[in-house]
Amino acid sequence: MQEYYNMGHAVNMEGSFNSEVVIIGGGLSGLTAAALLARAGKAVSPFE
Ligand SMILES: Cc1cc2nc3c(=O)[nH]c(=O)nc-3n(C[C@H](O)[C@H](O)[C@H](O)COP(=O)(O)OP(=O)(O)OC[C@H]3O[C@@H](n4cnc5c(N)ncnc54)[C@H](O)[C@@H]3O)c2cc1C
């Protein structure tokens, strides 16, 4: 089973994943929001 890692959280693309915030789009705004939320302790999964 292949796993992807985003901001320290494992994402299983075959099934479910654990995340408090999903960000669609890895541009400047999305990655900035993801970094700030991760620093604030949220489990963030950006999708590009
Ligand atoms: C030619 C050009 C030159 C520029 N030069 C400058 C500059 O010198 N200085 C400056 O400050 N700004 C510049 N800008 C503007 C700057 O690029 C944008 O303001 C900035 O990138 C906007 O960031 P964003 O995160 O809102 O959008 P984007 O950077 O566009 O990010 C959006 C992301 O969402 C992704 N996405 C879209 N749809 C989906 C989907 N359905 N699912 C998943 N992902 C998706 C896209 O692939 C993209 O990665 C320039 C823009 C252009 C086009």
The ligand as a Tripos MOL2 file, in Angstrom:
@<TRIPOS>MOLECULE
LIG
   53    58     1     0     0
SMALL
NO_CHARGES

@<TRIPOS>ATOM
      1 C1          2.8640   35.4290  -15.6880 C.3       1 LIG1
      2 C2          2.5880   35.8000  -14.2440 C.ar      1 LIG1
      3 C3          3.5350   36.5360  -13.5650 C.ar      1 LIG1
      4 C4          3.3150   36.9310  -12.2480 C.ar      1 LIG1
      5 N1          4.2670   37.6410  -11.5980 N.ar      1 LIG1
      6 C5          4.0730   38.0050  -10.3280 C.ar      1 LIG1
      7 C6          5.0760   38.7300   -9.6100 C.ar      1 LIG1
      8 O1          6.1600   39.0710  -10.1350 O.2       1 LIG1
      9 N2          4.8220   39.0970   -8.3350 N.ar      1 LIG1
     10 C7          3.6440   38.7700   -7.7150 C.ar      1 LIG1
     11 O2          3.4910   39.1400   -6.5440 O.2       1 LIG1
     12 N3          2.6970   38.0680   -8.3660 N.ar      1 LIG1
     13 C8          2.8600   37.6940   -9.6410 C.ar      1 LIG1
     14 N4          1.8800   37.0020  -10.2910 N.ar      1 LIG1
     15 C9          0.6360   36.7270   -9.6140 C.3       1 LIG1
     16 C10         0.7730   35.5240   -8.7030 C.3       1 LIG1
     17 O3          1.2730   34.4150   -9.4440 O.3       1 LIG1
     18 C11        -0.6130   35.2010   -8.1720 C.3       1 LIG1
     19 O4         -1.1720   36.3410   -7.5600 O.3       1 LIG1
     20 C12        -0.5370   34.0860   -7.1480 C.3       1 LIG1
     21 O5          0.1040   32.9550   -7.6800 O.3       1 LIG1
     22 C13        -1.9600   33.7240   -6.7300 C.3       1 LIG1
     23 O6         -1.8340   32.6860   -5.8160 O.3       1 LIG1
     24 P1         -3.0240   31.7080   -5.5290 P.3       1 LIG1
     25 O7         -2.5420   30.7440   -4.5000 O.co2     1 LIG1
     26 O8         -4.2540   32.5050   -5.2150 O.co2     1 LIG1
     27 O9         -3.3250   31.0040   -6.9250 O.3       1 LIG1
     28 P2         -2.3590   30.0380   -7.7620 P.3       1 LIG1
     29 O10        -0.9340   30.3650   -7.5560 O.co2     1 LIG1
     30 O11        -2.9340   30.0990   -9.1420 O.co2     1 LIG1
     31 O12        -2.6110   28.6080   -7.1300 O.3       1 LIG1
     32 C14        -3.7830   27.8920   -7.3550 C.3       1 LIG1
     33 C15        -3.3950   26.4210   -7.3490 C.3       1 LIG1
     34 O13        -4.5740   25.6390   -7.3360 O.3       1 LIG1
     35 C16        -4.3920   24.5480   -8.2010 C.3       1 LIG1
     36 N5         -5.7140   24.0760   -8.5860 N.ar      1 LIG1
     37 C17        -6.6160   24.6800   -9.3800 C.ar      1 LIG1
     38 N6         -7.7130   23.9460   -9.4920 N.ar      1 LIG1
     39 C18        -7.5240   22.8430   -8.7260 C.ar      1 LIG1
     40 C19        -8.2990   21.6980   -8.4410 C.ar      1 LIG1
     41 N7         -9.5290   21.5310   -8.9410 N.pl3     1 LIG1
     42 N8         -7.7770   20.7510   -7.6220 N.ar      1 LIG1
     43 C20        -6.5540   20.8970   -7.1010 C.ar      1 LIG1
     44 N9         -5.7470   21.9560   -7.3360 N.ar      1 LIG1
     45 C21        -6.2380   22.9200   -8.1470 C.ar      1 LIG1
     46 C22        -3.5640   25.0920   -9.3350 C.3       1 LIG1
     47 O14        -2.8710   24.0470   -9.9810 O.3       1 LIG1
     48 C23        -2.6020   26.0250   -8.5970 C.3       1 LIG1
     49 O15        -1.4210   25.3700   -8.2050 O.3       1 LIG1
     50 C24         2.0980   36.5740  -11.6060 C.ar      1 LIG1
     51 C25         1.1450   35.8290  -12.3210 C.ar      1 LIG1
     52 C26         1.3730   35.4510  -13.6070 C.ar      1 LIG1
     53 C27         0.3400   34.6230  -14.3530 C.3       1 LIG1
@<TRIPOS>BOND
     1     1     2 1
     2     2     3 ar
     3     2    52 ar
     4     3     4 ar
     5     4     5 ar
     6     4    50 ar
     7     5     6 ar
     8     6     7 ar
     9     6    13 1
    10     7     8 2
    11     7     9 ar
    12     9    10 ar
    13    10    11 2
    14    10    12 ar
    15    12    13 ar
    16    13    14 ar
    17    14    15 1
    18    14    50 ar
    19    15    16 1
    20    16    17 1
    21    16    18 1
    22    18    19 1
    23    18    20 1
    24    20    21 1
    25    20    22 1
    26    22    23 1
    27    23    24 1
    28    24    25 2
    29    24    26 1
    30    24    27 1
    31    27    28 1
    32    28    29 2
    33    28    30 1
    34    28    31 1
    35    31    32 1
    36    32    33 1
    37    33    34 1
    38    33    48 1
    39    34    35 1
    40    35    36 1
    41    35    46 1
    42    36    37 ar
    43    36    45 ar
    44    37    38 ar
    45    38    39 ar
    46    39    40 ar
    47    39    45 ar
    48    40    41 1
    49    40    42 ar
    50    42    43 ar
    51    43    44 ar
    52    44    45 ar
    53    46    47 1
    54    46    48 1
    55    48    49 1
    56    50    51 ar
    57    51    52 ar
    58    52    53 1
@<TRIPOS>SUBSTRUCTURE
     1 LIG1         1 GROUP 0 **** ****
